[in-house]
């Protein structure tokens, strides 16, 4: 484990965090920039072959890590709708 989250695995947690932060267009959560924090956890735990291992077998954990690092908003339309609804933009 990377930080012993009581979840479906630390890498799944980081990916879920990334999804939530991207959808809500957040740079920080409670004053902490989530992306540099996560990168600081991920990079030192990368295996010598380039993969990550936390809870799930095969390439699943590596996929979660790479999706976190990529931080692409695949739901931009949802982000825009949330911003319109809340009056932010």
C-alpha positions as CSV (number, residue, x, y, z in Angstrom):
1,X,0.0,0.0,0.0
2,X,1.1,3.5,-0.7
3,X,-0.7,5.3,2.2
4,X,-3.0,2.6,3.6
5,X,-6.3,4.0,2.6
6,X,-9.2,1.9,3.8
7,X,-10.6,1.7,0.3
8,X,-10.5,-0.4,-2.8
9,X,-6.8,0.3,-3.1
10,X,-4.7,3.4,-2.8
11,X,-4.4,3.7,-6.6
12,X,-8.1,3.4,-7.1
13,X,-8.5,6.1,-4.4
14,X,-6.1,8.5,-6.2
15,X,-7.9,7.9,-9.5
16,X,-11.3,8.6,-7.9
17,X,-9.8,11.8,-6.3
18,X,-8.5,12.9,-9.7
19,X,-12.0,12.2,-11.3
20,X,-13.8,14.3,-8.7
21,X,-11.2,17.1,-8.8
22,X,-11.3,17.3,-12.6
23,X,-15.1,17.3,-12.8
24,X,-15.4,20.0,-10.2
25,X,-12.4,21.9,-11.7
26,X,-10.5,21.9,-8.4
27,X,-6.8,22.7,-8.1
28,X,-6.9,22.2,-4.3
29,X,-9.0,20.5,-1.7
30,X,-9.1,22.1,1.8
31,X,-6.1,24.2,0.8
32,X,-3.9,21.3,-0.4
33,X,-3.1,21.0,-4.1
34,X,-4.2,17.4,-4.8
35,X,-2.1,16.8,-8.0
36,X,1.4,17.5,-6.6
37,X,0.4,15.6,-3.4
38,X,-0.6,12.5,-5.4
39,X,2.4,12.7,-7.7
40,X,4.6,12.8,-4.6
41,X,3.0,9.5,-3.5
42,X,3.0,7.8,-6.8
43,X,6.4,8.3,-8.3
44,X,8.4,6.8,-5.4
45,X,6.2,3.7,-5.5
46,X,6.6,3.0,-9.2
47,X,8.1,-0.5,-9.8
48,X,11.4,-0.8,-11.7
49,X,9.5,-2.1,-14.8
50,X,7.4,1.1,-14.8
51,X,4.3,-0.5,-13.3
52,X,2.5,0.1,-10.0
53,X,1.1,-2.5,-7.6
54,X,-1.3,-1.9,-4.8
55,X,-4.4,-4.0,-4.7
56,X,-5.5,-5.2,-8.1
57,X,-3.8,-7.8,-10.2
58,X,-2.2,-7.3,-13.6
59,X,-2.2,-3.9,-15.2
60,X,-5.2,-2.5,-13.3
61,X,-3.2,-0.6,-10.6
62,X,-0.9,0.7,-13.3
63,X,-3.9,2.0,-15.3
64,X,-5.2,3.8,-12.2
65,X,-1.8,5.4,-11.6
66,X,-1.5,6.5,-15.2
67,X,-5.1,7.9,-15.3
68,X,-4.3,9.9,-12.2
69,X,-1.1,11.3,-13.7
70,X,-2.8,12.1,-17.0
71,X,-5.6,14.1,-15.4
72,X,-7.7,14.5,-18.4
73,X,-11.3,15.8,-18.0
74,X,-13.3,13.4,-20.0
75,X,-16.5,14.9,-18.7
76,X,-15.9,18.5,-19.6
77,X,-19.6,18.9,-20.5
78,X,-20.5,17.8,-16.9
79,X,-18.0,20.3,-15.5
80,X,-19.5,23.1,-17.5
81,X,-23.0,22.2,-16.4
82,X,-21.9,22.1,-12.8
83,X,-20.3,25.5,-13.1
84,X,-23.4,27.0,-14.8
85,X,-25.7,25.5,-12.1
86,X,-23.5,26.9,-9.3
87,X,-23.0,30.2,-11.0
88,X,-19.2,30.0,-11.1
89,X,-18.7,30.7,-14.8
